[in-house]
Amino acid sequence: MNQYMIDIELPQPITEEFAGLIPSQRAMVNVLMGEGKIATYSLSMDRSRLWVIVNAESAEGARGIIASFPIIPFIKFRMNELAFHNSVRFLRPQFSLN
């Protein structure tokens, strides 16, 4: 499985039409995170950019994941394949209460 950093430029200013898509965007991201297709999803403080780490077999697969976003008609994005992506989550053992 490969990882891709997606740098998304959001429209400025945010229109009502775009803002209306945010709940469905968040719902889609939650589904994709649950499926392991999105590892991280971050928004800049000024709300002009999103950064997404996508897990996919290929660049085409990563593009397909981004293309499924409800906000796709309004955004521009750049994609870079990552050699690695470390985070605290991967450094600490995951405990289960089961």
N, C-alpha and C positions, 0 to 999 in steps of 0.2 A: 504494500500500500504506500503510495506517495502522498506527500503533503504539499499544499500550495497556499501561499499567502496571497490573498485577494485584497487589493487596496481599492476601495470604492469611493468615488466622489459623488456626494449627494447634491441634489439641486439646491441652489441658493437664489432667492429665498425659498423656504419650504412653503409650498402652496397647500391650499386646503385639500386639493385632490390627492397630493402626495401624502399628506398627514392622515388622510382617510385610509390609506393602505397600511399604515404602521401596525395596527392590531393583527392583520392577516400576515404581515411580514414576520412579526414576533412569533405567531403561532407556527408558521412554516419553519422558522429557525429552531424552535423548540422540538419539532418533529425530527428535523435533520440532525440535531444534537443527540436526541434519543437514539437515532439510528447509527450514530457514530460517524456521520458524513461531515459534520462540522465539529471541530475541536474547540475553537474559541470564536467569540463574536464580540467586538469592541467598538464603541462609538467615541469619537473625539469630543472633548468638552465643548467645542464651538459647534458641534453637530454638523460639521461639513464633510466628515469622512467616517467610513466604517472599515475595520480591518477584520478579516475572516480567515481562519485557518481551516482549509478544506482537506479532507482525506478522500482520495480518489485513486483509481488505478492508472489514470492518464490525465493529461491536460484537458482533453475533450470531455472526460467525465467531470472534471472540476468545473469546466465552463457550463456543462449541463446542469450542475447543482445550482450555480449562480443564476442561470437562465430560468430556473423554477421560482425565483424570488418574485413576489407580487410587485416589487418596486422596480423591476428590470427596465421598464420603458423610460424611467426617469434618471437612470444612473449611467455613469461611465466607470469602467474598472480596468485595472491592470493586474496581471497575475504573474507570480514568480514561483517556480518550484523550489522547495526548501531542501537543503541537505539534512537538516534536523530542526526540531522545535522542542526545546526544553521548557518545562514549567514545574512549579512546586508540586503539583498534583502527581507528576510522574516520579518525584523523588521520595515521597512518603508512602508507606504501605497503606493500602485501602482496607479499612476494617469493616466488617459486616456485623450487624447486630442479630443476625439469624443464628 
